[in-house]
């Protein structure tokens, strides 16, 4: 792909998200989401591989269905209440329909089935955009909808945390594991969205940072499955030593960065007298912890002094840019002591 076309598509992607951020009218928000979808489709299909084309088609169908549902719900709301403003959603029917449409766009369970298949068909760079940047616009709309009824979001959040944990247990492809990890993290965010939007925003920022680090590490190692990850010690020994810590941070273990949002979300749910919901979410995190430990174990078994049972791969070229990955990796591992300061920036 020409660099000029690639730059234009990235700028259009940013334009669509910015338009959705800035809009208070459902029609403009819908236009921003459509621009976003149409801009990423050429990026997804640039490899001209049958798997990439299949993933692009699935993504387009899922997003088109969500956009049509969103438009139908906003027109229904305008017909019932006479309002097109996002913050004037008062009737439960269009509010529920729009919530489900945005859940389909995000990939929340039980509307998640397109996300693992689509992410598996993409290269790691485009998959990173899909798992991070494409979540921003739907979340901006979810945050603006008035919190009239929290039950649908709690059900979507619990289903996502459970499906994200169960779905990743038997996967061997790293991109599918990251897709189910994304579903589980989105479930945690949606659980607390109606009670503390600031905490949801903080969790989203930490999730984006950790996902950015994970995708960059896998791209640096050129790893797409567990077997290729297992022989990464011969490529980058120091990075292989840090990667299990990154995966455990994604799982939410202390004293790593990923523990902070889970800790604060469970605390907020307990304050809202949702102890059962907090317990189910915490137990579902154990399912995710299993496949993160599985990846960590696959790398740890091939670290020195253990020997590889097959041909040692060539070491990576030394001139690869590692500063962004090192910065994101540091934030993903060492941000937990900054939690009190973060709570002053994002007052809950």
C-alpha positions as CSV (number, residue, x, y, z in Angstrom):
1,X,0.0,0.0,0.0
2,X,1.2,3.5,-0.9
3,X,2.4,5.5,2.2
4,X,0.2,8.4,1.0
5,X,-2.9,6.2,1.0
6,X,-1.9,4.7,4.3
7,X,-1.5,8.1,5.9
8,X,-4.9,9.3,4.4
9,X,-6.6,6.2,5.8
10,X,-5.1,6.8,9.3
11,X,-6.2,10.4,9.2
12,X,-9.7,9.5,8.1
13,X,-9.7,6.9,11.0
14,X,-8.9,9.7,13.4
15,X,-11.4,12.0,11.8
16,X,-14.3,9.5,12.3
17,X,-13.4,9.0,16.0
18,X,-13.0,12.7,16.6
19,X,-16.4,13.4,15.0
20,X,-18.0,10.9,17.3
21,X,-16.3,12.4,20.3
22,X,-17.5,15.9,19.4
23,X,-21.0,15.1,18.4
24,X,-24.1,15.5,20.6
25,X,-26.5,14.5,17.8
26,X,-27.1,10.9,16.9
27,X,-26.9,11.5,13.2
28,X,-23.4,13.0,13.5
29,X,-22.3,10.3,15.9
30,X,-23.5,7.6,13.4
31,X,-21.6,9.4,10.6
32,X,-18.4,9.3,12.7
33,X,-18.8,5.6,13.3
34,X,-19.4,4.9,9.6
35,X,-16.3,6.9,8.6
36,X,-14.3,4.9,11.2
37,X,-15.5,1.6,9.7
38,X,-14.9,2.6,6.1
39,X,-11.4,3.9,6.9
40,X,-10.2,0.7,8.5
41,X,-11.6,-1.8,5.9
42,X,-8.8,-1.0,3.3
43,X,-6.2,-1.4,6.1
44,X,-7.6,-4.8,7.0
45,X,-7.7,-6.1,3.4
46,X,-4.3,-4.7,2.3
47,X,-2.6,-8.1,2.5
48,X,-4.8,-9.6,-0.2
49,X,-4.8,-12.9,1.6
50,X,-8.0,-15.0,1.6
51,X,-8.1,-15.0,5.4
52,X,-7.7,-11.2,5.5
53,X,-10.5,-10.8,3.0
54,X,-12.7,-13.1,5.0
55,X,-12.0,-11.2,8.2
56,X,-12.7,-7.9,6.5
57,X,-16.1,-9.2,5.2
58,X,-17.1,-10.4,8.6
59,X,-16.1,-7.1,10.2
60,X,-18.0,-5.1,7.6
61,X,-21.2,-7.2,8.1
62,X,-21.0,-6.9,11.9
63,X,-20.4,-3.2,11.8
64,X,-23.1,-2.6,9.2
65,X,-25.6,-4.5,11.3
66,X,-24.7,-2.5,14.4
67,X,-24.8,0.8,12.5
68,X,-28.2,0.0,11.0
69,X,-29.6,-0.9,14.5
70,X,-28.1,2.3,15.9
71,X,-29.7,4.4,13.2
72,X,-33.1,2.6,13.7
73,X,-33.0,3.1,17.4
74,X,-32.1,6.8,17.2
75,X,-34.9,7.4,14.7
76,X,-37.3,5.5,17.0
77,X,-36.1,7.7,19.9
78,X,-36.7,10.9,17.8
79,X,-40.2,9.6,16.9
80,X,-41.1,8.8,20.5
81,X,-39.5,11.7,22.3
82,X,-38.8,14.3,19.6
83,X,-35.1,14.4,20.6
84,X,-32.0,13.7,18.5
85,X,-29.6,14.6,21.3
86,X,-27.5,11.7,22.8
87,X,-28.0,12.9,26.4
88,X,-31.8,13.0,26.0
89,X,-32.3,9.3,25.8
90,X,-35.3,8.8,28.1
91,X,-37.3,6.0,26.7
92,X,-36.1,2.4,27.6
93,X,-36.8,0.8,24.2
94,X,-34.4,2.9,22.0
95,X,-31.9,3.1,24.9
96,X,-31.7,-0.7,25.1
97,X,-31.5,-1.0,21.3
98,X,-28.6,1.5,21.1
99,X,-26.8,-0.2,24.0
100,X,-27.0,-3.5,22.1
101,X,-25.9,-1.9,18.9
102,X,-22.8,-0.4,20.6
103,X,-22.2,-3.7,22.3
104,X,-22.1,-5.4,18.9
105,X,-19.6,-2.7,17.7
106,X,-17.4,-3.3,20.7
107,X,-17.6,-7.1,20.6
108,X,-19.3,-7.6,24.0
109,X,-20.7,-11.0,24.8
110,X,-23.1,-12.4,23.6
111,X,-22.5,-10.3,20.5
112,X,-18.8,-11.1,20.4
113,X,-18.6,-14.0,17.9
114,X,-17.2,-11.8,15.1
115,X,-14.2,-10.5,17.1
116,X,-12.0,-13.5,17.5
117,X,-12.4,-14.6,13.9
118,X,-11.7,-11.1,12.6
119,X,-8.7,-10.5,14.8
120,X,-7.2,-13.9,13.8
121,X,-7.4,-13.0,10.1
122,X,-5.5,-9.7,10.5
123,X,-1.8,-8.9,10.9
124,X,-0.7,-7.7,14.3
125,X,-0.5,-4.0,13.5
126,X,-4.1,-3.8,12.1
127,X,-5.2,-6.0,15.0
128,X,-3.8,-3.5,17.4
129,X,-5.9,-0.7,15.8
130,X,-9.0,-2.9,16.0
131,X,-8.4,-3.9,19.6
132,X,-7.7,-0.3,20.9
133,X,-8.5,2.7,18.7
134,X,-11.8,1.2,17.3
135,X,-13.1,0.9,20.9
136,X,-12.9,4.6,21.7
137,X,-15.9,5.9,19.6
138,X,-18.5,3.4,20.9
139,X,-17.3,3.9,24.4
140,X,-17.7,7.7,24.1
141,X,-21.3,7.1,23.1
142,X,-22.0,4.7,25.9
143,X,-20.6,7.2,28.4
144,X,-23.0,9.9,27.1
145,X,-26.2,7.8,27.4
146,X,-28.1,8.7,30.6
147,X,-27.8,6.0,33.3
148,X,-31.6,5.2,33.5
149,X,-31.2,1.4,33.9
150,X,-28.0,-0.4,34.7
151,X,-29.3,-4.0,34.4
152,X,-28.5,-4.4,30.6
153,X,-24.9,-3.2,31.0
154,X,-24.3,-5.4,34.1
155,X,-25.6,-8.4,32.2
156,X,-23.4,-7.6,29.2
157,X,-20.4,-7.1,31.5
158,X,-20.8,-10.3,33.4
159,X,-21.4,-12.3,30.1
160,X,-18.3,-10.7,28.6
161,X,-16.0,-11.5,31.6
162,X,-17.2,-15.1,31.6
163,X,-17.0,-15.6,27.9
164,X,-13.7,-13.9,27.7
165,X,-12.3,-16.3,30.3
166,X,-13.9,-19.5,28.9
167,X,-13.2,-18.7,25.3
168,X,-9.5,-18.3,25.7
169,X,-8.9,-21.6,27.5
170,X,-8.4,-23.9,24.5
171,X,-6.8,-21.4,22.1
172,X,-3.3,-21.8,20.7
173,X,-3.4,-18.7,18.4
174,X,-2.1,-15.6,20.1
175,X,-4.5,-13.2,18.2
176,X,-7.5,-15.2,19.3
177,X,-6.2,-15.2,22.9
178,X,-5.9,-11.5,22.7
179,X,-9.4,-11.2,21.3
180,X,-10.9,-13.1,24.2
181,X,-8.7,-11.0,26.6
182,X,-10.2,-7.9,25.0
183,X,-13.7,-9.2,25.5
184,X,-13.0,-9.9,29.2
185,X,-11.5,-6.4,29.8
186,X,-14.4,-4.7,28.0
187,X,-16.7,-6.6,30.3
188,X,-14.9,-5.2,33.4
189,X,-15.3,-1.7,32.0
190,X,-19.0,-2.0,31.2
191,X,-19.7,-3.4,34.6
192,X,-18.8,-0.1,36.3
193,X,-19.7,2.3,33.5
194,X,-23.1,3.4,34.9
195,X,-21.7,3.9,38.5
196,X,-18.3,5.5,37.8
197,X,-17.6,6.7,34.3
198,X,-14.2,8.1,35.4
199,X,-13.2,4.6,36.5
200,X,-14.3,3.2,33.2
201,X,-12.1,5.8,31.4
202,X,-9.1,4.9,33.6
203,X,-9.6,1.2,33.0
204,X,-9.8,1.8,29.2
205,X,-6.6,3.8,29.2
206,X,-4.7,1.1,31.2
207,X,-6.2,-1.6,28.9
208,X,-5.1,0.3,25.8
209,X,-1.5,0.6,27.2
210,X,-1.2,-3.0,28.2
211,X,-2.7,-4.2,24.8
212,X,-0.3,-1.9,22.9
213,X,2.6,-3.4,24.8
214,X,1.4,-7.0,24.2
215,X,0.9,-6.5,20.4
216,X,4.3,-4.7,20.1
217,X,6.1,-7.5,21.9
218,X,4.4,-10.2,19.7
219,X,5.2,-8.2,16.6
220,X,8.8,-7.7,17.7
221,X,9.1,-11.5,18.2
222,X,7.1,-12.3,15.1
223,X,5.0,-14.7,17.2
224,X,1.5,-15.7,16.2
225,X,1.0,-18.9,18.2
226,X,2.2,-20.5,21.4
227,X,4.8,-22.6,19.6
228,X,6.5,-19.6,18.0
229,X,6.3,-17.8,21.4
230,X,8.0,-20.7,23.1
231,X,11.2,-20.3,21.0
232,X,11.5,-16.5,21.7
233,X,14.3,-16.9,24.3
234,X,16.8,-17.4,21.5
235,X,15.6,-14.2,19.8
236,X,15.4,-11.7,22.7
237,X,16.3,-13.1,26.1
238,X,15.6,-9.9,28.1
239,X,12.3,-9.3,26.4
240,X,11.3,-12.9,27.0
241,X,12.0,-12.5,30.7
242,X,9.7,-9.4,30.9
243,X,6.9,-10.8,28.7
244,X,5.4,-13.2,31.4
245,X,5.2,-10.2,33.7
246,X,3.3,-8.3,31.0
247,X,0.9,-11.2,30.6
248,X,0.3,-11.4,34.4
249,X,-0.3,-7.7,34.4
250,X,-3.1,-8.3,31.8
251,X,-4.4,-11.0,34.1
252,X,-4.6,-8.4,36.9
253,X,-2.1,-9.8,39.4
254,X,-0.5,-7.5,42.0
255,X,1.9,-5.7,42.2
256,X,1.5,-5.0,38.5
257,X,-0.4,-2.2,36.7
258,X,-3.3,-4.4,35.7
259,X,-4.3,-5.0,39.3
260,X,-5.3,-1.4,39.9
261,X,-8.5,-1.2,37.7
262,X,-9.8,-4.6,38.8
263,X,-9.2,-3.6,42.5
264,X,-11.0,-0.3,42.0
265,X,-13.9,-1.8,40.1
266,X,-14.5,-4.5,42.7
267,X,-14.4,-1.8,45.4
268,X,-17.0,0.3,43.4
269,X,-19.3,-2.6,42.8
270,X,-19.2,-3.4,46.6
271,X,-20.1,0.2,47.3
272,X,-23.2,-0.2,45.0
273,X,-24.4,-3.3,47.0
274,X,-23.4,-5.6,44.0
275,X,-21.3,-8.0,46.0
276,X,-22.5,-11.0,44.0
277,X,-21.6,-9.3,40.7
278,X,-18.2,-8.4,42.0
279,X,-17.6,-12.0,43.2
280,X,-18.6,-13.4,39.8
281,X,-16.3,-11.0,38.0
282,X,-13.4,-11.8,40.3
283,X,-13.9,-15.5,39.8
284,X,-14.1,-15.1,36.0
285,X,-10.7,-13.3,36.2
286,X,-9.2,-16.7,37.3
287,X,-10.3,-18.2,33.9
288,X,-8.3,-15.5,32.1
289,X,-5.4,-16.0,34.5
290,X,-5.2,-19.6,33.4
291,X,-4.4,-18.9,29.7
292,X,-2.0,-16.1,30.6
293,X,-0.1,-18.5,32.9
294,X,-0.2,-21.0,30.0
295,X,1.6,-18.5,27.7
296,X,4.0,-17.6,30.5
297,X,4.8,-21.3,31.1
298,X,5.4,-21.8,27.4
299,X,8.1,-19.1,27.5
300,X,9.6,-20.0,30.9
301,X,10.2,-23.7,29.9
302,X,12.5,-22.6,27.0
303,X,14.5,-20.0,29.0
304,X,18.1,-20.8,29.8
305,X,19.5,-23.2,30.9
306,X,16.9,-25.3,29.1
307,X,17.6,-26.2,25.5
308,X,15.3,-25.9,22.5
309,X,14.4,-29.2,20.9
310,X,14.5,-27.7,17.4
311,X,16.7,-25.3,15.3
312,X,17.6,-22.1,17.1
313,X,16.0,-19.2,15.2
314,X,18.1,-16.2,14.1
315,X,18.3,-13.3,16.5
316,X,16.4,-10.2,15.6
317,X,18.0,-7.4,13.8
318,X,19.5,-4.9,16.2
319,X,18.2,-1.7,14.5
320,X,14.5,-2.3,15.2
321,X,12.9,0.5,17.1
322,X,12.3,-0.5,20.7
323,X,11.8,2.8,22.5
324,X,7.9,2.9,22.1
325,X,7.7,-0.8,23.2
326,X,10.0,-0.2,26.2
327,X,7.9,2.8,27.3
328,X,4.6,1.1,27.0
329,X,6.0,-2.0,28.7
330,X,7.3,0.0,31.7
331,X,3.9,1.7,32.1
332,X,2.2,-1.7,31.8
333,X,4.3,-3.1,34.6
334,X,5.1,-0.4,37.1
335,X,2.1,1.9,37.4
336,X,0.4,0.4,40.4
337,X,2.2,2.6,43.0
338,X,0.8,5.6,41.1
339,X,-2.8,4.5,41.8
340,X,-3.4,7.2,44.6
341,X,-2.2,9.9,42.3
342,X,-4.3,8.5,39.5
343,X,-7.4,8.7,41.8
344,X,-6.8,12.4,42.3
345,X,-6.7,12.9,38.5
346,X,-9.8,10.7,38.0
347,X,-11.9,11.3,41.1
348,X,-14.3,8.4,41.6
